[in-house]
Amino acid sequence: MTEPEQPQNDPRRRRLLFRATHRGTFENDLLLGGFVRNNLATLTDDDVEALEILMELPDVDLADWLTGRRPIAPEDATPMLLRIRASLER
């Protein structure tokens, strides 16, 4: 019997972690990468998909929203973006 694959060993999750920690701006590498690193083992497949979609947003917008420099626009306020923002406020 083979062991079930650990979430950290899943290629899709490894790719997500790499993308989150290599955004191109150090600020987003820390903010997004820290969130993904801290939650990788417990992310559901839906969470992974939501994060993959989030990774397509421009760095400038993400940094402004996550740091609170600019409010998150209602049309961009996805549950995942709000979840990351809330985790940074603790």
C-alpha positions as CSV (number, residue, x, y, z in Angstrom):
1,M,0.0,0.0,0.0
2,T,1.4,3.4,-0.9
3,E,1.3,6.4,1.4
4,P,-1.1,9.2,0.3
5,E,0.8,12.1,-1.2
6,Q,1.5,14.9,1.3
7,P,0.1,18.3,0.3
8,Q,3.6,19.8,0.3
9,N,4.7,17.2,-2.3
10,D,1.9,17.9,-4.7
11,P,3.4,19.6,-7.8
12,R,0.5,22.0,-8.1
13,R,1.0,23.2,-4.5
14,R,4.8,23.4,-4.9
15,R,4.3,25.5,-8.0
16,L,1.9,27.8,-6.1
17,L,4.4,28.2,-3.3
18,F,7.1,29.1,-5.8
19,R,4.9,31.6,-7.6
20,A,3.8,33.2,-4.2
21,T,7.4,33.6,-3.1
22,H,8.8,34.8,-6.4
23,R,6.3,37.5,-7.5
24,G,8.9,40.0,-8.6
25,T,8.4,42.4,-5.7
26,F,9.9,41.6,-2.3
27,E,6.8,42.9,-0.5
28,N,4.5,40.5,-2.2
29,D,7.0,37.7,-1.9
30,L,6.7,38.2,1.9
31,L,3.0,38.8,2.1
32,L,1.7,36.2,-0.3
33,G,4.5,33.8,0.2
34,G,4.2,33.9,3.9
35,F,0.5,33.2,3.7
36,V,0.9,30.3,1.3
37,R,3.9,28.8,3.3
38,N,1.9,29.0,6.6
39,N,-1.2,27.5,5.1
40,L,0.0,25.1,2.4
41,A,-0.8,21.9,4.3
42,T,-4.4,22.9,5.0
43,L,-5.4,24.5,1.7
44,T,-8.2,22.8,-0.1
45,D,-8.2,22.3,-3.8
46,D,-10.7,25.3,-4.0
47,D,-8.2,27.4,-2.0
48,V,-5.4,26.5,-4.4
49,E,-7.5,27.4,-7.3
50,A,-8.5,30.7,-5.7
51,L,-4.8,31.5,-5.0
52,E,-3.8,30.6,-8.6
53,I,-6.4,33.1,-9.8
54,L,-5.1,35.7,-7.3
55,M,-1.6,35.2,-8.7
56,E,-2.7,36.7,-12.0
57,L,-3.5,40.1,-10.4
58,P,-0.9,42.9,-10.8
59,D,1.7,43.2,-8.0
60,V,1.0,46.8,-7.4
61,D,-2.6,46.2,-6.7
62,L,-2.0,43.2,-4.5
63,A,0.7,45.1,-2.5
64,D,-1.6,48.1,-2.0
65,W,-4.6,46.0,-1.0
66,L,-2.7,43.6,1.3
67,T,-0.8,46.5,3.1
68,G,-4.0,48.6,3.4
69,R,-2.6,51.5,1.4
70,R,-5.7,51.2,-0.8
71,P,-9.0,49.6,0.1
72,I,-9.8,46.4,-1.8
73,A,-12.3,47.3,-4.6
74,P,-15.6,45.5,-4.2
75,E,-15.3,43.7,-7.5
76,D,-11.9,42.4,-6.5
77,A,-12.7,41.4,-2.9
78,T,-12.6,37.7,-3.3
79,P,-12.9,35.5,-0.2
80,M,-9.3,34.4,-0.7
81,L,-8.0,38.0,-0.9
82,L,-10.0,39.0,2.1
83,R,-8.7,35.9,4.0
84,I,-5.1,36.8,3.2
85,R,-5.7,40.4,4.3
86,A,-7.3,39.3,7.5
87,S,-4.4,37.0,8.3
88,L,-2.0,40.0,8.0
89,E,-4.0,42.1,10.4
90,R,-3.5,39.7,13.3
